Amino acid sequence: MRKGTLSRQQAIDQVGAEAVKRVEAENCDFTNRLMPAGWEDEIEFSSSIICTDHNGNDCRLIAYYYQDADTVNEAEGLDHLDWIIHGYEIV
């Protein structure tokens, strides 16, 4: 099961456009999460920042990316992959 159920607009509504732009500019990395049954052929990546929500609470904004495992294994480097954010999470 994939993480990151919030859309970009939902994340903006909760933490603001500046925070979303900041997390999008961060480099992502492997999460090393063991993917559940049915999702074993995907590798999860994420990037995150600490920010403040619209209620003034500190939180972590996470952007999740998913790549096909075979594509990652065949790539000459991670910079050769297409990086598209799947979704966002705020914790």
C-alpha positions in Angstrom: 0.0 0.0 0.0 1.3 3.4 -0.9 1.7 6.3 1.5 1.0 9.9 0.7 -2.7 10.2 0.4 -2.8 14.0 0.3 -2.8 15.8 -3.0 -0.5 18.7 -3.6 -3.5 21.1 -3.1 -4.5 19.4 0.2 -0.9 19.8 1.4 -0.9 23.5 0.5 -4.2 24.0 2.3 -2.7 22.5 5.5 0.9 23.8 5.5 1.1 26.5 2.8 2.6 26.7 -0.7 6.1 27.7 0.5 6.4 24.4 2.6 5.2 22.3 -0.3 7.8 24.0 -2.6 10.5 23.4 -0.1 9.8 19.6 0.2 9.6 19.3 -3.5 13.1 20.9 -3.8 14.6 18.4 -1.3 16.4 15.3 -2.5 14.5 12.1 -1.9 16.0 8.9 -0.6 15.1 5.3 -0.1 12.7 4.7 2.8 13.8 1.1 3.1 10.2 0.2 3.9 9.4 -3.4 3.1 6.5 -3.1 0.7 3.4 -5.1 1.5 2.0 -8.0 -0.6 0.9 -6.8 -4.0 3.4 -3.9 -4.0 6.7 -5.8 -3.9 7.7 -4.6 -7.4 7.9 -1.0 -6.2 10.5 0.9 -4.2 9.5 3.8 -2.0 11.4 7.0 -1.7 10.6 10.1 0.3 11.8 13.6 1.2 10.6 15.6 4.2 10.9 18.9 5.9 9.9 20.4 9.3 7.3 23.1 8.9 4.3 24.7 10.6 0.7 24.0 9.8 -2.0 26.7 9.6 -2.8 26.2 13.3 0.8 27.1 14.3 1.8 23.5 15.1 5.2 22.1 14.1 4.8 19.1 11.8 6.7 17.1 9.2 5.7 17.3 5.6 6.6 14.2 3.6 6.5 13.7 -0.2 6.4 10.1 -1.4 7.8 8.9 -4.7 7.5 5.3 -6.1 9.6 3.7 -8.7 9.4 0.3 -10.4 12.1 -2.0 -8.8 13.2 -3.3 -12.2 13.6 0.3 -13.5 15.7 1.3 -10.5 17.9 -1.8 -10.9 18.4 -1.2 -14.6 19.1 2.6 -14.3 22.7 3.9 -14.6 21.9 6.1 -11.6 19.0 7.4 -9.7 19.3 10.8 -11.5 18.2 9.0 -14.7 14.8 8.2 -13.3 11.6 10.2 -13.7 10.8 11.6 -10.2 7.1 12.3 -9.9 5.5 12.8 -6.4 2.8 10.3 -5.7 1.4 12.2 -2.7 2.0 14.0 0.5 1.7 13.2 4.2 1.7 15.5 7.2 2.7 14.1 10.6 
